[in-house]
Amino acid sequence: MDISIQFLGAVGTVTGSKYLLTAGKRNILVDCGMFQGLKELRLRNWQPLPVNVPAIDTVVITHAHIDHIGYLPRLYREGFRGQIICTKATKDLMRIMLLDSARLQEEEAEYATRKGYSKHPKPEPLYYVEDVESVMPLVRGYDFNTTIELHPEVSIQFRYAGHILGAASIEMFIQGDTQTKKIVFSGDLGRYGNPVLFDPSTINEADVLLVESTYGDKESATDHPEDNLARIINETLARKGCIIIPSFAVGRSQTILHYLQKLEKASKIPPLPIYLDSPMAVTVSELYAKHLESHKLPLDHSDNDIFFLKDLHYVEKAEDSKNLNTIESHAIIVASSGMCEGGRIVHHLFHRLPNPNDTLLLVGYQAEGTRGRRIQNGEPEIRMFGHQVPVNCKVESISGLSGHADRKELVRWLSSFQKKPKKVFIVHGEPDIAQAFSKTLKETFNWDSHIPAYKETAILFEGV
């Protein structure tokens, strides 16, 4: 049996994760993500995969971020009818994420048609809600740390990755004619000491390793987010203002709720109304009570609410969200999106930025060019809804809440390997960062590694 791999995404970039493993007659796709960001990358989503899609037997998913699952409905449209394997929590998150992605694309296509700004006579989304409904019956959810037989000669185990709820690294075992080979896919690794998620699992060996390098060139801040959060809240309350927190719906919002719960329980902040203003974040938060196997938090309340706060409100209706703007003081509003580019946070900013008593608290990375980055950089006015809105509120940032392992933590995870893998591929990183991480592996472990190119095929083993 010959074993090869083709890199169809997340090489030279951090989006579009897809790796096609061919073992004899078996074709297994690991992750099936959508390309995001630059136009040249997004255009790849519209190009047919350069493989025989109906010949793919199985798709194995590491976690439910769109850059790892967002191409699944399109894959179905191209003829895929095999099985999709993931953890149980990832299966539930996947449905939420894909339906949201499809609806947004449908709305954008409809808006482009109505406004006439598209180059295409009839703009269409990459896929529709009905495509999501068609692909979901193919998905099977499994527990962590159990052996899952994909085919008689191929089995896998999901190990904790610590990135988001349900996120996994994959240990894949391929039984050849004479020997068994082990291939490890790191997936997106999270940080050690996360208050909500388990640390990334220790993996001791691999014949072939694919390791992500998203933050492989930097070390994240290790400040004390709990203490800073308490300070910022109490200072804002002293000014008789409100705290507005833009936050990603999956992962970051739940971490913030957990910190607020701890601070309130320890009497470091007073009980006050907390509004989670994101329908997706509300739905995702409810999954934590269902998937206790995927996180550290206890379920110790009869109402099945993991994030038990005395005055927590889940805001689902748009009208209720708008009414939050009438609250003048002593409230916390957590709303998506995390970089202030869309979602309900936008109308909150429109009303809150001019108010010197309020605080805008940024708890995630703000990419270059985003509204969040411009505010963080101190721009005195931000254009919104056709108006120049003055930034009079207090702007604060808390670091140390990233969901991605930094260089030091990636090295810590790799230090568990008891011997050098025969082949190491660095993926899921921008070119300069991947190069820097490759140098780190050489200096730290004396490992040689390879940074693959888009569509490159590598022979892993011959005649196994």
Secondary structure, DSSP 8 states (H G I E B T S, - for coil): --EEEEE-SSSSSSS---EEEEETTEEEEE------SSHHHHGGGGS--SS-GGG--EEE-S--SHHHHTTHHHHHHTT--SEEEEEHHHHHHHHHHHHHHHHHHHHHHHHHHHHT--SSSS---SS-HHHHHHHGGGEEEE-TTS-EEEETTEEEEEEE--SSTT-EEEEEEEE-SS-EEEEEE--S---TT-SSS---------SEEEEE-TBTT-------HHHHHHHHHHHHHHTT--EEEE--TTTHHHHHHHHHHHHHHTTSS----EEEE-HHHHHHHHHHHH-GGGSS----STT--SS--TTEEE--SHHHHHHGGG--SS-EEEES-TTSSSSTHHHHHHHHTT-TT-EEEE-S---TTSHHHHHHTT-SEEEETTEEEE--SEEEE--S--SS-BHHHHHHHHTT-SS--SEEEEESS-HHHHHHHHHHHHHHH----B---TT-EEEEES--
